[in-house]
Amino acid sequence: MTSTRTPAVGTSMSRLDGPLKVRGAATYAYEHEVDNPAYLGLVLSSVARGRVIAVDDAAALAEPGVLAVITHANAPKLANDDPELAVLQSAEVFWRRQVVAAVVAETIEVARYAAGLVRVTYEELPHDTEMRYDEDALEKPGNHVGLFGTADGELNNGMPNADSTVGDVETALAEAPVAIDATYTLPHEFQSPMEPHAAIAQWTGEDTLTIYHSTQGVTDARNWIAMTLGLPPRNIRVISPHVGGGFGSKTFPQSYAVLAAMAAEVVGGPVKLALTRQQTFFMTGYRAPSRHRVQLGADRNGRLTAIAHDSVQQTARAKKYAEQIAIVSRAMWAAPHRRTTHRLLPLDVSVPTIMRGPGETQGAFALESAMDEMAIELGMDPIEFRILNEPEAHPESGLPFSSRHVVECLRAGARIVGWDRRDPTPRSRRENGWLIGTGVATGLHVAPQLRGNSTRVQAAPGGRYTVSIAAADIGTGTWTSLVQIAADGLDVDVDAVTMRIGDSDLPSASPAGFSSGTSSWGTSIVAATREMRRLVDEEHGGTIPAQGLDITVDAPINPYASQYEMYSFGAQFAQVRIHEETGTVRVPRMVGVFDAGRIVNPKTARSQLIGGMTQGISMTLHEAGVIDNRIGQIVNHDLAGYHFAANADIGSVEAHWIDSVDPYTNPLGTKGLGEVCVVGVAAAIANAVYHATGLRIRDLPITLDKLLPQEL
C-alpha cells in the first residue's frame, strides 16, 4: 500500500529539544545530579619542558575541605602511556600548562583555591615552541591506518597518505606560459565552544564506572577511556545527551575525563570537573598553525597545467597529530600534473586536534586564494576560470564523483549577488570613505559514512516506536533529524517515535564530526526501521503483537564506497568594506551555495550553514593565538585576549543549496554540510579584500595592521 503521509525528511521542523533548552531543562555534562560530589582543582605546569622533582602539598592538605592531592607519585596507575590521556603517570613535563597535580575537595571553590597552594619544583629543560620551516626539522606523517591512527601511533585525521604525485610537476611549472608561486599562513585557532569541557565520574562497583561527559561521541569516548583505565569497555558507561558545542574539541576524549575517574577512585565517591576557559586553551586541542606553498601553472587560455601544494603544520613532540591540510588540492580542480605534500614540525606544545572543517579549511584558504591570483594574472573572471578547470572525474584517483554540482553552485551564487555587475578592477568602488570589494571561493569536504553504527528499534502495541543509537547532538539538531529519518523508515508520524541517543549503553555509534553524523547514523536507522516495518507488515499482518517487537540492526557497508569519490561542495561569495583611514574590515554580506545532497531538515541545515560561515568570518578577521616562545605559552588564553566575532561583527549571512539527492553516498542521499560551510570562507573574504584594495593578504587573520602599512 502506498503511504499518504507527508514525508518527514525534507520538512523544516523546529528542534524537538528546543523547549528543554529554552527552559534550561536540557542537562549538560556538569549538570547531572549525583550524591555528595567532590570537585577537582588542577595544578598546571609553569615550564614548557622538564621534570617535576618535588611537590609540596602541605598547605593544600591543611585547607579545610580538601580531601586529597593527586600527583604522579600517588596517582592510580593507568594501562597505557599516552602523553595526553595517561595523566599524572610520570614526572615528565611535555608542554607548558600540562596537568602536574590535582586537588580533590568538597567544593569547587576550595578545590581551585587549594590548587593554588600547591608548590611544584621543576628541573627545567630547554624547550622549542617556535614555528619555522627548516627542512631538517620537519617530519613526514605516517600513512593512515583505521579511522584516526597510524602504524606508529600518531593521530591522523583521515589522511590516506602524506604525499601524492601525478605527472611531472616541476617541468610543467617551468614550461607554463603563466605561473604563480605564493605562500599562505594560518595561526593557532581555538574552538571555544559555549559549554566548557566537563565530566562527572562515579564508580558504581569495584570495576564499573559511569561518566557524564561532554563528548562528541560516547562510544569512542568509552573505548578510549576503557583502554586508558585498563577496563573492558562494557564496564564503562558514558552519558552525554546534550553537548553545548564542540567544533572538534570534544571528539577525542581528553585527560579531564580520565582525571575525574582517577579522583573518584581516590576519594571513593563521585567527582566533578569543569575546565576553566583558560584551561581549555591548553588541554582540549586547537587548530595548529600551518604554512602552504601553492604553485599553479596555466596555458594562455586559462587551463591549469600544474598544481603543487606543499604544506607544513605544527604538532606536539610528545604525541603527533597530522591533518590533511593539502588534500583539498587533490580533488578541487583539474590539471594533468600535480603534487601535494604534508610535513610536521614537532614542538614542545600541547596536542592539536580537530577544528571545524579540519584540513580542508586551511588548505582551501591557500588554494582558492591562489586560484584568484591566477585568474587575475590571466585577466579572467574568477568564476569562469574555475568553471574552465572543472574536472570530469577525481583528478588523482580517476574515479567518478558520486555527485558534483560546483558549477551550479557558482552560477547560482553569481546570480544571487549580482556578480555580472561587478567591475573587476581593484579599488574601483568607494562609498563614504569605505573601499568595497567582492570575492568568491569554493570548497569541498569528504562525505563519509563511518562504520560502527547500529540501531535498536522497539515497537509497542498501538504503533509507538522507540529508536535507540548512541549518537550525539552537539547543537546541530540530531535529536530532531534522526526522528524524521526514523519516522519515514517506519512510515509513521514523528509523534509516534521516541528517540534515545547520547548513552554508550545504547547500540554503538560513530562520533559527531567529519560531516558524517546524519549520513552514518541515518544509514543505520534506515536499515533498522525498514526491517521493523517489514516484520510488522509481512510477518505480523500489519499489526504489532501484544508482546511488542525488538530488533537491533547493524548499518550496511556502502557498496559504492570504492567506486565513487564522495564529497560535499560549496561556493561562497563575500562582500567586504574597508575603511580607507582606519583599515577596519567589515563583511556586510556573505552568501554560500552548497551541494550537500538531500537536506533532511532545512531549518536546522540553514542554521548549520549560517553558523559555519559565521565561524569562517571570525577566523578570517579576528582569531589568532599568540605564543610567547620565551616561556612556550599562548598568552591570549582567554576570551578577553582571544578575539572572535561578536554579533556586531556579522552582517547578512545567507545560506542556499542545490536541490539534489546523491544516488551513491547512502540510502538517504545525504552528503553532509556541517564542515563544508566553513571551508571556502577565508579565501572568499581575502579575495574580496584584494578586489577592494589591490592588496593581497596571505597571512590570517586579516587585521588592520596588515592593511595600514600599505597604501589604501
N, C-alpha and C positions, 0 to 999 in steps of 0.2 A: 504494500500500500504506500502511495506517495504521501509524504508528510505535507500538511498545510500550514504548519507553524513557520514563522519568520525565523530564519537562521540567526543565532546569537552572534556568531563570528561575522565581523564586518559592521556591527552595530555600535554606535557610540554609547557606552554605558558609563555612568558615574561609578567611582570606586565603591565597591561593597564594604570596604573597611574605612571609608571616608567618615561616616558618623562616629565611629570609635575614635578616630584621630582628632576630630574637631572637638570632641568631648573630653579629650585627654584620657581616654579609656583604653587605648591601644598600649599594650605592655611591652616595653623595650627591655633590653637585657638587664640593665641595672635596676629595673623597677619591679622585678618579680619578688614576691614576698617569701621570705624564709625566716625561720625562728632564730632569734638571737644571733644575728650575723656579726662577725668581726670584719674589720676593714684593713686594707693594705695601704701602707705608705712606702714609696720607693726611694731608694738612695741610688743616684746615678753617678757614674764616674766623672771625675774632673780632669782626667787625662785622656788623650786620644789613643795612646798605645802604652802598654806597660803591664805590670803585675801588682795585684793587691798583696801587700806584705803585712798589714795589720788592720784590724777593725776594732775600734774602741766603741762598744755599745753600752757602756755602763750608764751613761746619762740617760739614754733612751730607755733602758730597762728599769731605771728608777722612776720613770714618769708614771704616775697613776693611770691605770687603764691599759698599759702596754702588756700584751700577752706573750710576745716573742719577737726576737730579732733573728732573721734568717740570713746567713751568709754562705759563701762557698764552703766554709769549714763545717757547717752543721746542717746544710740543706739535704732533704731527701735525695737519694741518688736516682738518677734517671737512666733510661735504657739506651740513649744514644748521645752523641757528642755534637749534634747540630749547634753551631755557634749562636744561632738565632733562637731556637726553641729550647735547647737544653740549658736553661738559665741557671746561674749560680752553681755550676758544676766544676769550675776551676778558678784559679786566681788570675787567669789571663784577662786582659782588657784589650779588646779589638777595635773599639771606636769610642769616641767621647760621648758621654751620656748613656753608656751601657749600664744595665742594672748590676750593681755590685752588692746590694743588700736590700732587705725588705723588712719593714716593721709591721707587725700584726697588733691591732689594738681594738678596743671596744667601740670607739667612734672614729669616724673619718677624720675629725679634727685632731684628735690625739695621734692617730697614725701618721698624718702628714707632719705634725709638729715634731713628733719624736724622730721621724726620719731625718729631720734637720739637725738632730742632736748627735747622730752617728758620725764618728770621725774615722775616715779611711786614709791610710798611709799607702803610698804607691812607690814602686820602683818605676820611674817614668823612662820610657824608651823613645828614640826618635820616631816621629810619625811623618806620614806623607799623605796630604789631602788635596794637593794641587792638581787641578785638571790640566792636562797637557797632552801632546800628541807625538812624543818621541817614539819612533818605531821600536826601539829596543825595550820600551816599557809596556808595549801592547801585547795582548794575547788573543788568539783565535778561539772563539767559543766552541764548545763541544757540539757534536751533532745531536739532534733532537731524539729523545727516547721517551715513549709514553706521552702523557699529557703535558707534564711540566719538566721532567727531569732529563738529565743527560747521563751518559755512561759513567762520567767521573763525578756525578753528584751535584753539579751546579744546577741552578734553576734556569729553565729555558722556556720562554713564553711562546711555545709553538713554532719556533723557527726550525724548519726541516734541515737546513744546512746553512753554514755561515756564509759561504761564498757561492756565487753562480756565474757562469761564463757561457756566452753563446757567440760564436764567430770570432772575429779579430777586432777587438775594440780599439786598441791603440792605433792600428793602421787606419781604421775608419775615421777616427777623430782627427788624425793627422791629415787625411785627404779630404775631409769635409769642407765644402765651399764656405759654410757658415758654422761656427763653433762657439760655444761659451764654456767657461770654466769658473765656477763660483763656489764659495764655501759659506755654509749657514750653520748657526749655532743656537742651541736652546739651553736654558739654565735648569737648576733644580726647580721642580714644581711639586707642590704638596696637595693631597686630596682634600683634607679638611672637611670631612662630612659633618653634618649638623649634630648627629648623635655621636658622643665620644665612644671610643673603643672601651668595651666593658665586659666583665664576666663575673658571674657568681658561681662558685664551686661548692658542692656539698657531697661528701662521701655518704652513700646510702647503705653501705656494707663494707666489709673488710677490703674488698677489691672491686667495688662498684661505685660509679661516680656519675653525678648529674651536673652539667654545666649549662647555665643560662649565658648565652654567648652572642655577642654582636658579630655575626659572621655572614658572609655571602653564600655559604654552603655548609649545612650541618653535617652531611655525610662525609665530606672531605675533612672537615674540622675534627670530627670524631676519629677518623682514621689516623690523622697526623698526631693528635693528642694521645691516642692509644699507643702509637708507636713510640712516642717520647716517654710516656709513663711506663711502658713495658706491660701493657694490659691488652687483652683481647678487645677488639672494637665493640663486641657485643656487651662488654661490661661498662661502656660509657654511653651516656645519653646526652646529646647536645640539643638544646631547645632555643629557637630563635624565630618566633612567629612574626615579629616586626623588626625591621632594621632601618634606622634613620639615615640612609645614605652610606655609600661605601666607596664608589668610584675606583674599585680595585684594591683599596687598602684593607679590606676585610675578606679578601679571597683566601689568602694563605693565613692560617692561624698563627698569630704572633705569640710572644712569650707571656703576655699578660694572662692568657687563659691557663697556661701551664703554671704560672706563678700562683694564681688563685687556688689551683688544685693542690700544689705543694703546701701552701699556707693552711689550707683546710685540713690537710693530713697532720700538720704540726700541732694545731690547736684543737683538733677533734671536733670541729663544728664548721658551719658554712662561713665562707669568706667572700667579701665583695671587693672588687677593684674596678674603678673607672679611671682611666688615664686622664691627666690634666691636658688641656690643649697644648701646652708647651711640650709635654712628654710625647704626644703623638708625632711631633716633628722628628723625633729620634727613634721611636720604637715601632712605627707602623708602616715604614716604607715611603717611597716618593718616586716621582719620575726623574730618572737620572739625567744629568747634563749630557749633551751629545754634540758632536760635530759631524757635518755632512758635506763632502765634496761631491758636487754634481757636475758632470761634463756631458754636454749634448752636442751632437753633430747633425747637420741637416744639409740637404741639397737646396738649390736656389728656389725650388718650387715649394719648399716647406716640409718636405717629407724627412722625418728623422732617419738618420743612418746609424746613429750610435747613441747609447745611453750608458753612462757609468755613474754609479752611486757608491761611494766609499765612505763608510761611517765608523765613528769611534764613540763609545759610550762608557761612562764611569760605572764601576761596580765595586763591591766590597771585597777586600782581600780575604776576609775570613770566610765568606760564603758568596760565591759568584752568582750573579743573576744576569742573564742575557736576554735582550729583547730584539725583536725582528724589525729594527728601525729603518732598514733599507729595502724591505721586502715589497713595499708599495711600487717600487720602480721595476719590479719583475713582472708586474701584471697590468700596469695602467695604460701604457702606450706602446705602439708597435715600433720596432726598429730591428733590423737584421743583426746588428752587432750590439752586445750588451754585457754589462758586468755589474755585480753587486758584491760588496764585502762588508763584513762586520768584524770589529775588533773591540776588545775590552781593555780598559785601563783599571787594574785593581788598585784600590787605595784603602787607607785606614779609615773607612767610613762605615756607617750603618748600611744595612742591606736594602737596595732599591726594590721596588715591586711594581705591580700593575697600576696604571692610572688610565682613566677613560680613553678609549681609542689607543691602547698601548702599541707602540711601534709604528703603526701606520700614521698616527698624528704627527710624530716627529719627522718621519720620512716625507710625508706629503708637504709639509711646510717647505722643505728643501726642493723636492721635485717640482711642485707646482709653482714655486717662485721662479725656478729655472725655466720652466715652460713659458712663463710670462716674459722673462728676459729674452728667450729665444724668439718668441713671436714679435717682440719689439725690434730685435735685431734684423728679422726678416721683413719687417714692415707689414706684418699680417695681423688681422684681428685675432685676439687670443682665443676666442671661441672657435673660429673657423680653423685655426691652426690645430687645435685639439681634435676637432672632428676629422680633419685630414689624416690624423695619425691614430684614429680609432682602430684597434686590432680586430681581425675577424675571429681569432681564437686566442687562447692564452699565449703570449709572446714567447714564453720559455718552454712550457710543457707541451704546447701544441694541442692540448685538449680544448674542446668547445666550452664556452661558458654555459652554465645551466640557464642563465638569462642575463642579459646585459643591456641596459637602456640608458647608457651615459649620454648619447646624442640627444635622446628625448629629454633628459634632464636639463641639458644645456640649452636646447631650443625653448623649452617651457620657461626656464628661468629668465632667459633673454627677453621673452615676451612680457613676463611679469614686471621686470624692472625697466623696460623700455630701452634695452641695450642699443637698438638701432639709432637712437637719438644721441648716443654718446660720441663726443668729439675725442678721438684717441690721443690728441696732443696733450702731453703733461702740462699742468698748470694752466689749463685752458678755461677753467671755471672758478669764479670768485663770487662770494656773496658776503657783504658787510664784514670784510676782514678775514673771512674763512676761505681757505682753499678746499675745493670739493673734488673728490675722485671716486671712481667705481672700479672694482676689481672682481675677478672670477677665479675660482679654483675648483678642482674636482677631488674626489677621494674615493677610497674603497675600504672595505673591511671584509675579511673572510666570513662566510656564513656557515658555521659548523653545526653539525648535530653531534653532540658529545655522547659518549657511551656511559653506561652505568645507571640508566633510568628505568624504574619500574613503577607501576601504578596499581593500587588496590581499589576495587570498586565493590561496594556493598549495596545491595538492593533490598529494600524493605517493602512489605505489602502496602499497597496504596500509592506506589510509584515514587517513593523517596529514595534518593541515592546519596551515598557518602563516597567521595573520591579522595584518596589519600596518596600523597607523594611528598618526599622531603625536599621540596623546592623552597626557594627563598623569595621574599618580597622586600627589596631594598629601597622601596619607594616608587617602583616602576609601574605598579598596578597588577602584579602577579595574582593576587587574591581574586581579582575580577576577570582577567583574561583567561585564566585556567578554568573558571566556572563556565565561561562562554564556550570554550572548546569542549568541555565535558558535556554540556547541555546539548550541543549539536551532535556529539557522538552517540548520546543516549536518545536523541530525538525527544527531548523534554524541555520545558521552560526552565530558565535559570533558577527560578524559585524552588525547583524540585531537587536542586543539587546543593549539598553541603561539602565545602572544600576543607581539607586538612593539609597544612603544609608546615614547614619550619620546625621539624622534630625528627631527629635521627632514628627514632623508633619506627618511623613510617618507612615505606619502601624507598630505596635509595634514589638519590638524585644528584646530578652534576651541579656545580655551583652556578650562581648568577654572575655571568660575566661573558666576555668574548662575543656578545650579541648572540648567545646560544640558548638562553633560557626558554623562551617561548617555543622555539623550534625543537629543542631536546625534550623538555618536559611535555610539550604538546604532542609530540610523536608518540610518547608513551601513553598519554591519556587517550589519544585517538585509538590506539590499539586496544587498550583495556575497555574503553566504553563501547567500542564496536563489538568486541567479543561478548560483553554483557548483554548488549542489545540482541545479538544473535542467539544467546542462550535463552533469553526471555521469549523471543519471537518463535524460534524454531524448536526448542526443547520443552517449553512450558506454555505453549499455546498463547503467547502474548500476555500472560498473567504471572506476576511474581508470586512464587509459592509462599505458603504461610511461614515457613522457616526462613525465608529470605534466600538470597544468593550472595556469595562472597568469593571473588576471584582476584588474583594478582597476576599481572601480565608484564613481561619484560618488553621494553621498546625494541622493535625490529631494527636490524642494521640496514642502513640505506644502500640498496643495491646499485645506485648510480654514483656512489661516492668516488669511485675510481674512474668513472667515465666522463665526469664533467668537473670543471672548476667552478666553485660556488662562492659568489661574493655579493655583498650589498654595495651599492654605488650612490654617489651624490654629487651634485653641483651646487656650489654656494657663491652667492653674489653679495658683495659688501659695498656700501656707500660710506665714505668717511668725510669728515670735516676737520681741517687742521688750521688752528688759529695762527695767522702769519706772525704775530708778535710774541705769543707765549709758547707756541709749539704744542699746545693742548690738542690731543687727538680724541675725536668722538666718532662713534659708529651709529648714526641715526637710523640706519636700516640694514638689516641682514635678511637675506632670502635664501632658503635652501629648498632644493627639489631633489627627492630621493627615490631610488629604485630599491625597495626593501621587500619585494614580494607582497603576499597578501597581508593586509593590515587587519589584525584581529579586533582591535578596539581603537577606532580613530581618535577618540577623546584622549585616552592615555598615551597613544602613539604621538599625537601632536605635542603633548606635554613633554614627552621624552625628547623629541626633536628640538623643541624650543629650549629645553634645559641644556642639551648638548651644545647648541650653538651659543647660548649664553656663556657656558663654561669656556668655549673656544674664544669668545671675545675677551674674557677675563685673562686667559693665559697669554693672549697675544699682546694685550696692552698693559697688563699690571703685574703678573705673577713672576717672582724670581726669588729663590732662596739665595742668600749671600753668605758665603763661607769665609770665616777668618782662618786662613791657613796657619797662622801662628799658633792657634790653640786647637785647630781642627774641628770647628763647630759652626753650624748655621747660626748666625747672630740674630736674624729676624724670625725667631722661632715662636711666634705667637700671632694672633690676628690683629695686633696693633702694628706690627712691623711687616708681616707678610700680607701685602695688599692684594685683594681680589675685588672683582666688580661688585658694586652695590646697585640697588635699584636705579639710582640716578645715573649710573654709567651705561645703562642699557636702553636703547631706543626700541624701534619696531623690529621684532624678530618674527619672521613668517615661515611657516613650515608647510610644504606641499609634497606630494608624492605621485609617482606614476601608478596608475591602477593596473596591476599585473599580478599574476599568480605564477610562481616559479614551478614548473612541472616536475622538477627533479630533486629539490632540496629535501622535501619531507611531505607527508600526506596533506599538510595544511597549505603548502605552497608559500610559507613564510621564509624570510631570509635574515631578519634581524635589523634593528635600527638604533639600538642604544649606544653603539660605538661610532658608526659611520657619520653620525650627525656632528661630531666634533672634528673630524679628520681634516676637512678642507678649509676650516675657518681661518686659521692663521695666515695661510697663503693668500686667501681672498682679500683679507684686510691689508696685508703687506703689499699686494699688487695694487690695491686701491690707493694706498699711501703714495706709491710711486706715481700713479696717474695724477694724484692731486698735487704733488710737489716736485716730481722729477728726481726724487731721492730714493735710492734703493736701500732698504734696511734689511740686512741679512742676519741680524742678531736679535733674538727675542729677549725680553718684551720690547715693543716699540714705544719707547718713552720719549718725553720731550727733550731730554738731554742728548738723544741721538739725532734729533732734528735741528735744534737750535744752533749747534756749532757750524751747521752748514747753512747755505743761503736759502732761506724760504722766500 
